[in-house]
């Protein structure tokens, strides 16, 4: 069913010229582990909005998932440089990758929440960090969403 939804998104034609629609399509494909299709959607969005930090951050996450770590790092640096005052996505992406690597992510999480206090990904990562430090475990549905974003190997 999810594959049908994603295929319908990509067949929507001109409606997908909107970078937000490409972001949604890329995220849907990434959730299905269809990383090539996700990259295609993010790249289409970036053709329409070359400086969109959200698209660059999501593209960096996919590049990381497929093992292109240097390209992911470079794309994430571009996303951070392009981020507007309310863009939390590049900072939550870098924080998630830091947590994945067992590194400190507190500065990026603080910056993400400063830019967008209600950002759900930033809040989920803060909860994951708290759980790792002995706090309550994350609900399974939140942990599953984080694993879809950062990889199935993201430990609790």
C-alpha positions as CSV (number, residue, x, y, z in Angstrom):
1,X,0.0,0.0,0.0
2,X,2.8,2.4,0.9
3,X,4.5,1.7,-2.5
4,X,1.3,2.6,-4.3
5,X,1.1,5.8,-2.4
6,X,4.7,6.7,-3.3
7,X,4.2,5.8,-6.9
8,X,1.1,8.0,-7.0
9,X,3.2,10.9,-5.5
10,X,5.8,10.6,-8.2
11,X,3.2,10.4,-11.0
12,X,1.5,13.7,-9.8
13,X,3.4,15.6,-12.5
14,X,3.5,19.4,-12.3
15,X,2.3,19.4,-8.7
16,X,5.6,17.9,-7.7
17,X,7.5,21.0,-9.1
18,X,6.9,22.4,-5.6
19,X,10.0,21.6,-3.5
20,X,7.8,20.7,-0.5
21,X,6.1,18.1,-2.6
22,X,9.5,16.7,-3.6
23,X,10.5,16.7,0.0
24,X,7.4,14.7,0.9
25,X,8.0,12.3,-2.0
26,X,11.6,11.8,-1.1
27,X,10.7,11.1,2.6
28,X,8.1,8.6,1.5
29,X,10.5,6.8,-0.8
30,X,13.2,6.8,2.0
31,X,10.6,5.3,4.4
32,X,10.4,2.4,1.9
33,X,14.1,2.0,1.7
34,X,13.9,3.1,-2.0
35,X,17.0,5.3,-1.7
36,X,17.5,5.9,-5.4
37,X,14.0,7.2,-5.8
38,X,14.4,9.3,-2.7
39,X,17.5,10.9,-4.1
40,X,15.8,11.6,-7.4
41,X,12.9,13.4,-5.6
42,X,15.3,15.5,-3.4
43,X,17.4,16.4,-6.4
44,X,14.2,17.5,-8.3
45,X,13.3,19.7,-5.4
46,X,16.7,21.2,-5.3
47,X,16.5,22.1,-9.0
48,X,13.4,24.2,-8.1
49,X,14.9,25.5,-4.9
50,X,18.7,25.2,-4.9
51,X,19.2,26.6,-1.5
52,X,16.5,24.6,0.4
53,X,18.3,23.4,3.6
54,X,15.6,20.8,4.3
55,X,16.1,19.1,1.0
56,X,19.8,19.2,1.4
57,X,19.6,17.7,4.9
58,X,17.3,14.9,3.8
59,X,19.5,14.2,0.8
60,X,22.5,14.0,3.2
61,X,20.7,11.4,5.3
62,X,20.0,9.2,2.3
63,X,23.6,9.5,1.1
64,X,24.7,8.4,4.6
65,X,22.3,5.5,4.5
66,X,23.7,4.2,1.2
67,X,27.3,4.5,2.5
68,X,28.4,7.7,0.7
69,X,29.7,9.2,3.9
70,X,31.9,11.9,2.4
71,X,29.2,13.1,0.1
72,X,26.7,13.1,3.0
73,X,29.1,15.1,5.1
74,X,29.6,17.7,2.4
75,X,25.9,17.9,1.7
76,X,25.2,18.4,5.4
77,X,27.8,21.2,5.6
78,X,26.0,22.9,2.6
79,X,22.7,22.5,4.3
80,X,23.9,24.1,7.5
81,X,25.5,27.0,5.6
82,X,22.2,27.5,3.7
83,X,19.9,27.2,6.8
84,X,17.6,30.1,7.5
85,X,16.8,31.3,11.0
86,X,14.0,28.8,11.5
87,X,15.6,25.8,9.6
88,X,16.2,23.0,12.2
89,X,16.5,20.2,9.6
90,X,20.3,20.4,9.0
91,X,21.0,20.5,12.8
92,X,18.7,17.6,13.6
93,X,20.2,15.6,10.7
94,X,23.7,16.2,12.0
95,X,22.6,15.4,15.6
96,X,21.0,12.1,14.5
97,X,24.2,11.1,12.7
98,X,26.3,12.1,15.7
99,X,24.1,9.9,18.0
100,X,24.3,7.1,15.5
101,X,28.1,7.3,15.8
102,X,28.0,7.5,19.6
103,X,29.1,11.2,19.6
104,X,27.9,14.2,21.4
105,X,24.9,15.8,19.7
106,X,23.8,18.3,22.4
107,X,25.0,21.5,20.6
108,X,23.2,20.6,17.4
109,X,20.0,19.6,19.3
110,X,20.1,22.9,21.2
111,X,20.5,24.8,18.0
112,X,17.7,22.9,16.3
113,X,15.3,23.6,19.2
114,X,16.4,27.2,19.3
115,X,15.4,27.5,15.6
116,X,12.2,25.4,15.8
117,X,11.1,24.7,19.4
118,X,8.4,22.3,18.3
119,X,10.4,20.3,15.7
120,X,9.3,16.7,16.2
121,X,12.6,15.2,15.0
122,X,14.6,17.3,17.4
123,X,12.3,16.5,20.3
124,X,12.6,12.8,19.5
125,X,16.4,13.0,19.4
126,X,16.4,14.8,22.7
127,X,14.2,12.0,24.2
128,X,16.6,9.4,22.7
129,X,19.6,11.1,24.3
130,X,17.7,11.3,27.6
131,X,16.9,7.5,27.3
132,X,20.5,6.7,26.7
133,X,21.3,8.6,29.9
134,X,18.9,6.6,32.0
135,X,15.7,8.4,31.3
136,X,12.5,6.7,30.1
137,X,12.6,4.6,27.0
138,X,11.1,6.0,23.8
139,X,7.8,4.7,22.6
140,X,8.4,2.1,19.9
141,X,6.7,4.2,17.2
142,X,9.0,7.1,17.9
143,X,12.1,4.8,17.8
144,X,10.8,3.3,14.5
145,X,10.5,6.8,13.0
146,X,14.0,7.7,14.0
147,X,15.3,4.4,12.6
148,X,13.6,5.2,9.3
149,X,15.4,8.6,9.3
150,X,18.8,7.6,10.4
151,X,19.0,3.8,9.8
152,X,17.8,0.6,11.2
153,X,21.0,0.2,13.3
154,X,20.2,3.3,15.4
155,X,20.5,2.0,19.0
156,X,18.2,3.0,21.8
